Amino acid sequence: MRILYLDCFSGISGDMTLGALVDAGADRVYIEEELTKIKLEPYHLEWKRVVKRGISALKLDVILDPSHPPKQHRHYSEIVKVIQSAGFNERVTALSLAIFEKIGIAEAKIHGIPVEKVHFHEVGAIDSIVDIVGVALAVDSLQIERIFASPVPLGSGTIHIDHGTYPVPAPATLEMMRGLPIASTNYSLEMTTPTGAGIISGIVDEFSKSFPPMIVDTIGYGAGTRDLPNQPNVLRVVVGKVDPYIGKWQVGHEHLAQEHGHSHGHTHDDHHHHHDQ
């Protein structure tokens, strides 16, 4: 079984998640081609390598066309119709809608309105759609069967948004994390965005403070926008597989035998007795 672990030590956002998944091997061409099925105002994705406190990470930015300003806002019900009619495969559609539903329900509760009336403001609408559907496409591309995550630091302090000065975590972010494990942080800023909380609450199957037992396949780092004073502002994702024989995993070191000019007559089972936990 192929699994994904989201190591959210610096929080999580949509762009960090998509950047990290592509860094871990999700097919960028497939993601970009599939995203063109959604009819939005013109935009392009900008991918660049950045270094965050010593860690090389992939930074994703959604760049809008200045000559085609985005629609003022899009209602949740309209976004659902756009995703359902885009022609994605069933898994991508289900993952995308699961994330948007969590955000929509939380926003509706906070604002005291029906979920269909929830709207995503200006640029945020396109950003959210691209990040969320992009993450669904990336998970599909990597053929992930189960998703794990660490407890999530949300941040603290205040943030300036369309409605004014709000506490951090934003009310909708905190609402989505009900029943899920959060972690403390010393930073007085937003570490987990509503889109990040939507991903965590919408598609994560299990939470684990440490890595689940697995054979690690690929690792990706997705960069956040700001720089943190004492730690890299990145999301680490680990793609691997769960193997029923993980307690006796055999490693081939043939290259070492060749370098020494001889081969060992015994198997590496002699050296790799791992006890099942």
C-alpha positions in Angstrom: 0.0 0.0 0.0 1.4 3.4 -1.0 1.1 6.0 1.8 1.8 9.7 2.2 2.9 11.4 5.5 2.5 15.2 5.9 5.1 16.4 8.3 3.6 19.8 9.3 6.3 21.1 11.6 5.9 24.6 10.2 2.1 24.4 9.5 0.5 23.8 6.2 -1.0 25.8 3.3 -2.3 24.8 -0.2 0.7 26.0 -2.1 3.2 24.4 0.4 1.3 21.1 -0.1 1.3 21.2 -3.9 4.9 22.3 -4.0 6.0 19.5 -1.7 4.0 16.8 -3.6 5.6 17.8 -6.9 9.0 17.9 -5.2 8.3 14.3 -4.1 7.6 13.2 -7.6 4.0 14.1 -8.5 3.7 14.6 -12.3 3.8 18.4 -12.8 2.8 18.1 -16.5 -0.2 16.0 -15.7 -1.2 18.4 -13.0 -0.9 21.5 -15.2 -2.7 19.8 -18.1 -5.6 18.6 -16.0 -6.0 22.0 -14.3 -6.7 23.6 -17.8 -10.1 21.7 -17.6 -11.3 24.2 -15.1 -12.4 27.4 -16.8 -11.0 30.3 -14.8 -9.5 33.7 -15.6 -6.1 33.4 -17.1 -3.2 32.4 -14.8 0.0 30.5 -14.9 1.9 28.5 -12.3 5.4 29.6 -11.4 7.6 26.9 -9.8 11.0 27.9 -8.4 13.7 26.5 -6.1 14.2 28.4 -2.9 16.2 27.8 0.2 14.5 28.1 3.5 16.9 28.2 6.4 19.2 25.6 4.7 16.5 23.4 3.1 16.0 23.5 -0.7 12.3 23.5 -1.3 9.9 24.0 -4.2 7.9 27.2 -4.2 4.7 27.5 -6.1 3.0 30.8 -7.0 -0.3 31.2 -8.9 0.4 34.2 -11.2 -2.8 36.0 -12.4 -3.0 37.9 -15.7 -3.1 41.6 -14.8 -5.2 42.4 -17.9 -7.9 39.9 -16.8 -8.7 40.7 -13.2 -10.5 37.9 -11.3 -14.2 37.8 -10.6 -15.0 39.6 -7.4 -15.9 36.4 -5.6 -17.2 32.9 -6.3 -19.8 31.1 -4.3 -19.1 27.6 -2.9 -22.0 26.1 -4.9 -20.5 27.5 -8.2 -17.1 26.1 -7.4 -18.6 22.6 -6.7 -20.4 22.8 -10.1 -17.1 23.8 -11.9 -15.2 20.8 -10.3 -18.0 18.3 -11.0 -18.3 19.3 -14.7 -14.5 19.5 -15.4 -14.2 15.9 -16.4 -11.5 14.8 -13.8 -11.4 11.1 -12.8 -13.5 10.1 -9.9 -10.7 10.1 -7.3 -9.6 13.7 -8.2 -13.2 15.0 -8.1 -13.9 13.3 -4.7 -10.6 14.6 -3.1 -11.2 18.1 -4.4 -14.8 18.3 -3.2 -13.9 16.7 0.2 -11.5 19.6 0.8 -13.8 22.3 -0.4 -16.7 20.9 1.6 -14.7 21.2 4.8 -13.9 24.8 4.1 -17.4 25.6 3.0 -19.1 24.1 6.0 -16.6 25.8 8.4 -17.0 29.2 6.8 -20.8 28.9 6.7 -20.9 28.1 10.4 -18.6 31.0 11.3 -20.6 33.5 9.2 -24.0 32.1 10.1 -25.1 31.6 6.5 -26.1 28.5 4.3 -23.1 26.7 2.8 -24.2 27.5 -0.7 -23.9 31.2 0.0 -20.3 31.0 1.2 -18.0 32.9 -1.1 -14.3 32.9 -1.8 -12.9 36.4 -2.2 -11.2 37.7 -5.4 -7.7 36.3 -5.8 -8.3 33.8 -3.1 -10.9 32.0 -5.2 -8.5 31.2 -8.0 -5.6 30.4 -5.6 -7.8 28.1 -3.6 -9.2 26.2 -6.6 -5.8 25.7 -8.2 -4.1 24.7 -4.9 -6.9 22.3 -3.9 -7.5 20.6 -7.2 -3.7 20.6 -7.8 -3.2 18.7 -4.5 -6.0 16.2 -5.5 -4.3 15.7 -8.9 -0.9 15.3 -7.2 -2.2 12.7 -4.7 -3.7 10.8 -7.7 -0.5 11.1 -9.7 1.5 9.5 -6.8 -1.2 6.8 -6.5 -1.5 7.4 -2.7 -3.8 5.0 -1.0 -3.7 6.3 2.6 -2.7 9.7 4.0 -1.1 10.3 7.4 -0.2 13.7 9.0 1.5 15.0 12.1 -0.3 17.2 14.6 -0.6 20.6 13.1 0.7 23.9 14.5 -1.9 26.6 13.7 -0.1 29.8 14.9 -1.3 32.7 17.1 -1.6 36.5 17.0 -3.8 38.4 14.6 -4.3 38.6 10.8 -5.7 41.3 8.6 -8.3 40.0 6.1 -11.3 41.3 4.2 -13.5 41.3 7.3 -11.0 43.2 9.4 -8.5 42.1 12.1 -9.1 38.5 13.0 -7.4 36.2 15.6 -5.0 33.5 14.5 -5.9 30.8 13.8 -8.7 32.2 11.6 -12.0 31.1 13.0 -12.7 28.8 9.9 -9.3 27.2 10.3 -9.9 26.4 14.0 -13.4 25.1 13.2 -12.0 22.6 10.6 -9.5 21.3 13.2 -12.2 20.3 15.7 -11.5 16.7 16.7 -8.1 16.7 15.2 -4.7 17.0 16.9 -3.0 20.4 16.8 0.5 21.4 18.0 1.7 24.4 19.9 4.0 27.0 18.4 5.9 30.0 19.7 5.2 32.0 16.5 2.7 34.8 16.6 1.6 34.5 13.0 -0.6 32.3 10.8 1.1 28.9 10.2 -1.9 27.0 8.9 -4.2 28.6 6.4 -7.9 27.7 5.8 -6.9 25.8 2.6 -4.2 23.9 4.7 -6.8 23.1 7.3 -9.2 21.9 4.5 -6.6 19.5 3.2 -5.9 18.2 6.7 -9.5 17.8 7.7 -10.7 16.7 4.3 -8.4 14.0 3.1 -6.1 12.8 6.0 -7.0 9.3 7.2 -4.8 9.1 10.3 -2.6 11.2 12.6 0.8 10.2 13.9 3.2 12.2 15.9 6.1 10.2 14.5 6.4 8.6 11.1 4.3 5.6 10.5 6.2 2.3 9.8 7.0 2.4 6.1 9.7 1.9 3.5 10.5 5.5 2.4 10.3 6.0 -1.4 10.5 9.8 -2.0 10.6 13.0 0.0 9.5 16.5 -1.0 9.8 19.9 0.5 7.3 22.7 -0.3 8.1 26.3 0.7 5.9 28.8 2.4 6.0 32.4 1.5 7.5 34.0 4.6 10.7 33.2 6.4 10.6 32.1 10.0 13.3 33.3 12.4 14.4 29.9 13.8 13.2 27.2 11.5 12.6 26.4 7.8 9.1 27.4 6.7 8.6 24.3 4.7 6.1 21.4 4.6 7.9 18.0 4.3 6.0 15.1 2.6 7.2 11.5 2.6 5.9 9.0 0.1 6.4 5.3 0.9 4.9 1.9 1.1 3.7 -0.2 3.9 5.1 -3.7 3.6 3.8 -6.7 5.6 7.4 -7.9 5.9 8.8 -4.6 7.1 10.3 -6.3 10.1 12.6 -8.3 7.8 13.3 -5.7 5.1 16.3 -6.8 3.0 18.7 -4.2 1.6 21.0 -4.9 -1.4 24.5 -3.6 -0.9 26.0 -5.3 -4.0 27.8 -2.1 -4.9 29.8 -2.3 -1.6 30.8 -5.9 -2.4 32.0 -4.9 -5.9 34.0 -2.0 -4.5 35.8 -4.4 -2.2 36.5 -6.8 -5.0 34.7 -9.7 -3.4 31.2 -10.8 -2.7 29.8 -12.1 0.5 28.5 -15.6 0.6 25.8 -14.8 3.2 22.6 -12.9 2.8 21.9 -9.5 4.5 19.2 -11.1 6.5 22.0 -12.0 8.9 22.5 -8.3 9.5 19.0 -6.8 9.3 16.9 -8.4 12.0 14.5 -5.7 12.9 12.0 -6.6 15.5 8.4 -5.9 14.8 7.2 -3.1 17.0 
